[in-house]
């Protein structure tokens, strides 16, 4: 028996019984002092320090190149814990090749999920299920796969349904059902999302102990509140957020709930309370608990509140930090532009927007919309149209098309207005639409057809009604209007479409020729009643008049002072404004009404009125709760 064996036994006893990691680290260091080359003691100390969250001290043990290579996974994990994701990625890539160990794949999936590289995260998780299948850990892998599906913006309904079918056995766990609900919320299917959230809540209430129930229900209720908020049911969502906050949830859930409560409030109201809530939500301790998207939105909302509180310098400091993390985010440029505009620096504000739009053409949608609004407010309609038409991916949106066509109409350019509408009609996708989308498309096309008809452009009218037939080929309204449109320039097509109309079901007695119909005299309309009806009505009128009581003239009541004992005002005959004791009421200057820090109209020639779209920021956006991602720390114990 060697001298260090009792020390190892004591170390094992400390870990298994008391769990005092500081004491365990001291014991491991004691072993290393006796036997510095003992690899078991070294690895035990490394894992103890990681478990005790003394990451920097653990990393200092690996400054030796040989040690760093031998314990590459532990080194990568230390970088991950320190949020040095780039070094973590490089360490993994340089030391591990396929086939990779299970612990490496788990860390890779977590790292890529944190960096929002969802394809790589999904690839690592699928590799785990294929090459490291383990009944005890598979459910965690599948739940994480559901979390990736939730967060990936490229997720579709078909992908979610395929995932549910593939992992039906795991749908008995509330974490799994919750992630499926979040996935449906990601694609905008709020009906399915609410259904699965109700199911997750029921499973959670059934299977979770009472002491853990509130903490497990918090993300489910918070996500339900977010969906109701997205549907415009703000009162119901506010009640659910308050319920979550009363139960004192985790920091991340509280941050999401506080942010979304601020989002419900009208911008400019209750600013100090909103400021306190967002101050908690932007705490540095939440950096590792919120996703990048969540941190970006919470930070943006915080800047909006600071701007409305007239805390310009503080707002700029926060913007600088956010722009370092998210250099291509256009909303931060909008806030910076708004601050300049509030300081009556309109030209600098506009120049900032123009610079961002030039440098980041793919990420400047909102910025260019703001620039267009500025030019329209100045009366520069042609420049506004030029900017709007440059946003290519919005050209198939009904609102954008209607705006551009309306602007062309304002400058008398009906040709381009018609071309814009017809281009939209030809590109409009009419397949695989739900009932609501189909009705919206139908109404848009009918309005366009009406506009073209007013312009006398019947060829374009025919194009519109031909597209309407793709929605319902037997619609009588569409067919009859198509016949009318074709009749102006193509009689053969008009006859062809007319033959598709159903025949009129006339009775035999109603049968008459077209010639008789044309020669038939139009009926004469008279506002006078028949003679007998007129006599009866006159008799009734005379009777009613005779029964009326004669009007009696009422005497005007004399107005006397209430108290005759008081002396009468000697100036009572003089107009009030000319009496000696009259004091004119002075009116103070008219105050500007509105929220604190509201952007006012600039008092200068050629000034711009700032609206909700220029350059003041968009309304505060809510953030969905982060999906459940169980953490696998990859720690080992002796």
Secondary structure, 3 states (H helix, E strand, C coil): CCCCHHHHHHHHHHHHHHCCHHHHHHHHHHHHHHCCCCHHHHHHHHHHHHHCCCHHHHHHCCCCHHHHHHCHHHHHHHHHHCCCHHHHHHHHHHHCCCCCCHHHHHHHHHHHHHCCCHHHHHHHHHHHHHHCCCCCCHHHHHHHHHHHHHHCCCCCHHHHHHHHHHCHHHHHCHHHHHHHHHHHHHCCCHHHHHHHHHHHHHHHHHHCCHHHHHHHHHHHHHHHHHHHHHCCCHHHHHHHHHHHHHCCCCHHHHHHHHHHHHHHCCCCCCHHHHHHHHHHHCCHHHCCCCCHHHHHHHHHHHHHHHHHCCCHHHHHHHHHHHHHHCCCCHHHHHHHHHHHHHCCCHHHHHHHHHHHHHHCCCCCHHHHHHHHHHHHHCCCHHHHHHHHHCCHHHCCCHHHHHHHHHHHHHCCCHHHHHHHHHHHHHHCCCCCCCHHHHHHHHHHHHHHHHHHHHCCCHHHHHHHHHHHHHHCCCCHHHHHHHHHHHHCCCHHHHHHHHCCCCCCCCCHHHCCCHHHHHHCCCCCCCCCCCHHHHHHHHHHHHHHHHHCCCCCCCCCCCCCCCCCCCCCCCCCCCCHHHCCCCCCCCCCCCCCCCCCCCCCCCCCCCCCCCECCEECCCCCCCCCCCCCCCCCCCCCCC
